[in-house]
Amino acid sequence: MTYDFEVSGVVPAPPEMLYRAWLSSDEHAAMTGGAATIDPSVGGEFTAWDGYINGKNLALEPYARIVQSWRTTQFTDDDPDSQIEVTFESVDDGTLVRVRHTGVPSEQLGYENGGWQKSYLDPMRTYFSTT
């Protein structure tokens, strides 16, 4: 069994900066605090959070949308990859970042219960507030 959910938050930077940072090894690491290696092309592979997360870029719409296969070291060999869709929408205070995470193994509730906020949205707000 799997489940799907969505989280969102406003980050004080334009969509172009956030999109580029998400797909940059150096900036992804700087904004989250965990090492990342990213091939920023469709089909390109990535790792994030010191190798805890890995996947591939499935679709890229510059400055608007990123779709990636996504799995962590906590996934079992029997768990298929989950998928994230990250969208970037310009708003008055910066960018509304939405993360739709689908196909998450049902026993892994940490992603929905604050994991995305703590590991991505909060650090992104801090990083882009000081850059």
Phi, psi and omega in degrees: 000146177227170175219165181234152175200171179223140173232156179206162177188159179266131178244134186281068177199157179287156181307322182300317180294317182293317178301311181297319181295321180299326185260009179253126179306310184293313182288324176300316178296318181295320184280339181254335182092002178238142181302144180218147170229126188223128168265108190279037179239160176298129184090349180289144180268157177216157166228153179213164180053053175060034178089359179294325181246141172212160179174198181225151173281119182264325179208139179226120174244102188315127175068004184233319190204138174229130174240128182225143164287152192207128174209159179241173178292349177276347176293142175277168177299333180278345180282125173288162175301144168272182180221141172242144171238118180249125178242150183235116183235123180295131175226173184305319185268006181143243182226131171278115178260123176245133175241116174256117183248119183240153178072031180281130177306131190299336180278356182251084184270351184299331181295316180283324184273051173103350182298314179292321178297310185290322187266341182232296189297313179297311178296327178295317178301314181296311182301312184280349173282339184250357181264000000 
